Amino acid sequence: MHAEDLGIEEAVKIARLEYSNIKATQELAGQHGIQCSLQSCNTVDIIYDITELEEGKKAIGMMQAALNPEEGAAQYTIYDAEEARKRFLAPGALGAFEYEAGSIHAYRFTHGILKLALQKGLNLQTNTPATSLLRLPADNKRRWRIETTRGSVLAHDVILATNGYTAHLYPSLQGSIVPLRGQVSRQRLGSSLPLLSRTYSFIYAGGYEYMILNPHVRELIIGGGLGKLAAADPNAYLKEFGQSNDGETNPWISGYLQRCTRDYFGENWGIDDPVKGWEKEWTGIMGTSADGLPLIGPMPNEEGLWIQFACNGHGMVLCLKCAEALTDMLLGEEDTCKEWFPQAFKITQERTEKRYTGRL
């Protein structure tokens, strides 16, 4: 997909960045002993739409032709329908793609990073929302004032890592980055499903679900449902865009996520756990951009304002290396990351003027 839109050189950079981001995250967590349920494992995309299957095969072929065959980012295995159904216990699969990935408890990982930063002198103000961002006059020693519920902060440089909430502080990006509410549930495995050692994505026309499993306990976390909601109730689906309230769930998606695991695994699922079949559900706000790519770098025509957001729901395979690139830029060392950082991710005036008009 990236190759068609951006060219093969940029697509290769994105593939390498995602792979190196996974490895760097695993290395960082291991190096500092961060307890975050870290797993290095394969993931599998189970495909339920013939167009998605053929486009996926084409994209994999292009990437493997462009990459060194020994590179981790080039290691894909393609399965036909029969192989996918048998190997991954997914009776409706038309095919599957398997490749290296991992899973992590993102909150615990973030908490561990904050602990490390606090040890290095970070001043962390909790329960202190920023309410506005003001540009100071040119003759001021500082360039920005951030108003909070507990007073003002003056700064020479400000990094906005506010994702779907960004337009609240910087209104000119209204429509360039749009909040989108995602929903996740934690469930017990069905009685017949064995412990699985991979993470899964279930990909169909118009959307997907993703599933993370703990290989040591009989539970899973599955997120998604937006693609199915779009088909069932387009108006309800559209209301999830621009939605910044993560304190409630969508009832239709709740029901769908509760039953879709039985549908995906069929007779391999068995019966729901009679005690803990439906453990917990929650939502979170993602940031979506007009072109589906992250926005990273110095804000055009705004000296001292830096941007990192809009990973479009793929933050854990992008955020660490994007933060590294942003740091290089802020320190005036952009040449350090030019060789590996996709230029398509850099924020530009043209990209800030684009407006999100619907599902990509």
Beta strands, then each sheet from edge to edge (+ up, - down):
strand 1: 42-47
strand 2: 76-80
strand 3: 95-100
strand 4: 130-135
strand 5: 144-148
strand 6: 151-155
strand 7: 158-160
strand 8: 177-188
strand 9: 199-204
strand 10: 207-213
strand 11: 219-223
strand 12: 280-289
strand 13: 295-298
strand 14: 305-309
sheet 1: 2+ 3- 1+ 9+ 10- 11+ 8- 12+
sheet 2: 4+ 5- 6+
sheet 3: 7+ 14+ 13-
end
